[in-house]
């Protein structure tokens, strides 16, 4: 059955925010006496849920990490959407697709970024932020929105996104613009692999 709804991950899919996340993380590491990790090394091991990644380098609780992360991110300003995002969302909206966001990005930052990226526009039927483990959120999310799994495509940039989509029985598309490499994403077995969010048009 063809997709009628699209769920988007945020970071690495719509929002080009890895540079900021990396610098925020390195600032916290340095505060705790952990030497900076090379950008490519950090990216090559990036894993969700995010505390798996954090605890590879630093022994800290989720509550402590979240408090520090929010404080440092607040100082860093806004990331920006990837090129082609606005045009893609316009395209989908004009054709009647239901759209939503499912992200581990903190709620207060995500809502602020949505308002900054898309002023005066209302694309999303729902925004589900702060989802530490998306596998636990996606099925209740589908029910709340009335999205049938067989008619829904989840677009994300990490193995965790693909696993969450498979858990919920939705179609999945791995986008190569974000945090996990093409090799890792291919191993996860998504239904589609696209280079950028604009390539959604070719698979729906």
SVG drawing of the C-alpha trace seen along z (x, -y; Angstrom):
<svg xmlns="http://www.w3.org/2000/svg" viewBox="-7 -33 49 39">
<polyline fill="none" stroke="black" stroke-width="0.4" points="0.0,0.0 1.3,-3.5 2.3,-5.8 -0.2,-8.5 1.7,-9.8 5.3,-10.7 7.0,-10.8 10.3,-12.6 13.1,-12.3 14.5,-15.8 18.3,-15.9 20.2,-14.8 17.0,-14.5 15.4,-17.9 17.8,-19.8 21.5,-20.1 22.7,-20.1 25.5,-17.6 28.1,-20.4 26.4,-22.0 25.7,-18.7 29.3,-17.7 30.6,-21.0 28.1,-20.8 29.2,-17.3 32.9,-18.1 32.4,-21.1 30.7,-18.8 33.5,-16.2 36.2,-18.8 34.4,-20.0 34.7,-16.4 38.4,-16.1 37.7,-13.9 39.9,-14.8 38.1,-15.9 37.2,-13.0 37.9,-13.5 34.8,-14.5 34.9,-11.5 35.6,-9.0 32.6,-10.4 30.4,-10.3 31.5,-6.7 30.3,-5.4 27.1,-7.5 24.3,-5.4 20.8,-5.9 19.4,-5.9 22.0,-8.6 23.2,-7.6 24.8,-4.5 27.0,-6.9 27.7,-9.2 28.6,-6.4 31.2,-5.1 33.2,-8.1 31.8,-9.4 30.2,-7.9 27.2,-10.1 23.5,-9.6 20.9,-10.6 19.5,-13.2 22.9,-14.8 23.7,-14.7 20.4,-16.2 20.8,-19.1 24.3,-19.9 23.3,-19.3 20.3,-21.7 22.4,-24.4 25.2,-24.3 22.9,-23.9 21.1,-27.1 24.3,-29.1 24.9,-27.7 22.1,-29.3 20.1,-27.7 21.1,-25.1 19.6,-25.3 17.4,-23.0 19.0,-21.1 18.6,-22.5 15.4,-21.3 13.4,-20.8 10.9,-23.6 10.2,-22.6 9.8,-19.0 7.3,-19.7 5.4,-22.1 5.3,-19.3 3.9,-16.8 1.4,-19.1 0.1,-20.2 -0.6,-16.5 -2.4,-15.8 0.2,-13.8 -0.2,-13.7 3.1,-14.6 4.6,-14.4 8.0,-14.6 9.4,-11.9 12.7,-12.9 14.9,-12.5 15.8,-16.2 14.6,-18.1 11.1,-19.4 11.8,-23.0 14.5,-23.2 12.7,-21.3 9.5,-23.5 11.7,-26.6 13.5,-25.3 10.3,-24.4 9.0,-28.0 12.3,-29.4 12.6,-27.2 9.0,-27.4 7.5,-30.7 3.8,-31.0 3.6,-27.4 1.8,-24.5 3.1,-21.2 2.9,-18.7 -0.1,-17.0 2.0,-16.1 5.5,-16.7 6.7,-14.1 10.0,-15.3 12.3,-14.0 11.7,-10.4 14.6,-8.7 13.8,-5.3 11.6,-5.8 10.6,-2.2 8.5,-2.9 6.9,-6.0 6.1,-5.3 3.2,-2.9 1.2,-5.1 2.1,-8.0 0.6,-6.3 -2.6,-5.6 -2.9,-9.1 -2.5,-10.6 -4.6,-7.9 -1.8,-6.9 -2.1,-3.4 1.3,-1.7 0.9,-0.3 0.3,-3.8 3.1,-5.5 6.7,-6.1 9.3,-6.9 12.3,-8.9 15.4,-9.0 19.2,-9.1 20.1,-6.5 19.9,-2.7 17.7,-3.4 15.1,-5.1 15.0,-2.1 14.6,0.2 11.8,-1.9 10.0,-1.9 10.3,1.8 9.1,2.3 5.9,0.3 5.4,2.0 5.8,-1.2 7.8,-1.7 11.2,-3.1 13.6,-5.4 17.2,-6.0 18.5,-9.4 22.3,-9.8 22.5,-13.4 22.9,-12.7 24.5,-10.8 25.0,-7.2 27.0,-6.0 25.5,-4.5 27.1,-1.2 25.5,-1.1 22.1,-2.2 22.2,0.5 22.9,3.2 19.7,2.0 17.7,3.0 15.4,-0.1 12.8,0.1 14.5,-2.8 17.8,-4.7 17.8,-8.3 20.6,-10.8 18.6,-13.9 15.2,-14.6 14.3,-16.0 14.6,-12.5 11.4,-11.5 9.5,-12.6 11.0,-9.6 9.8,-7.0 6.3,-8.0"/>
</svg>
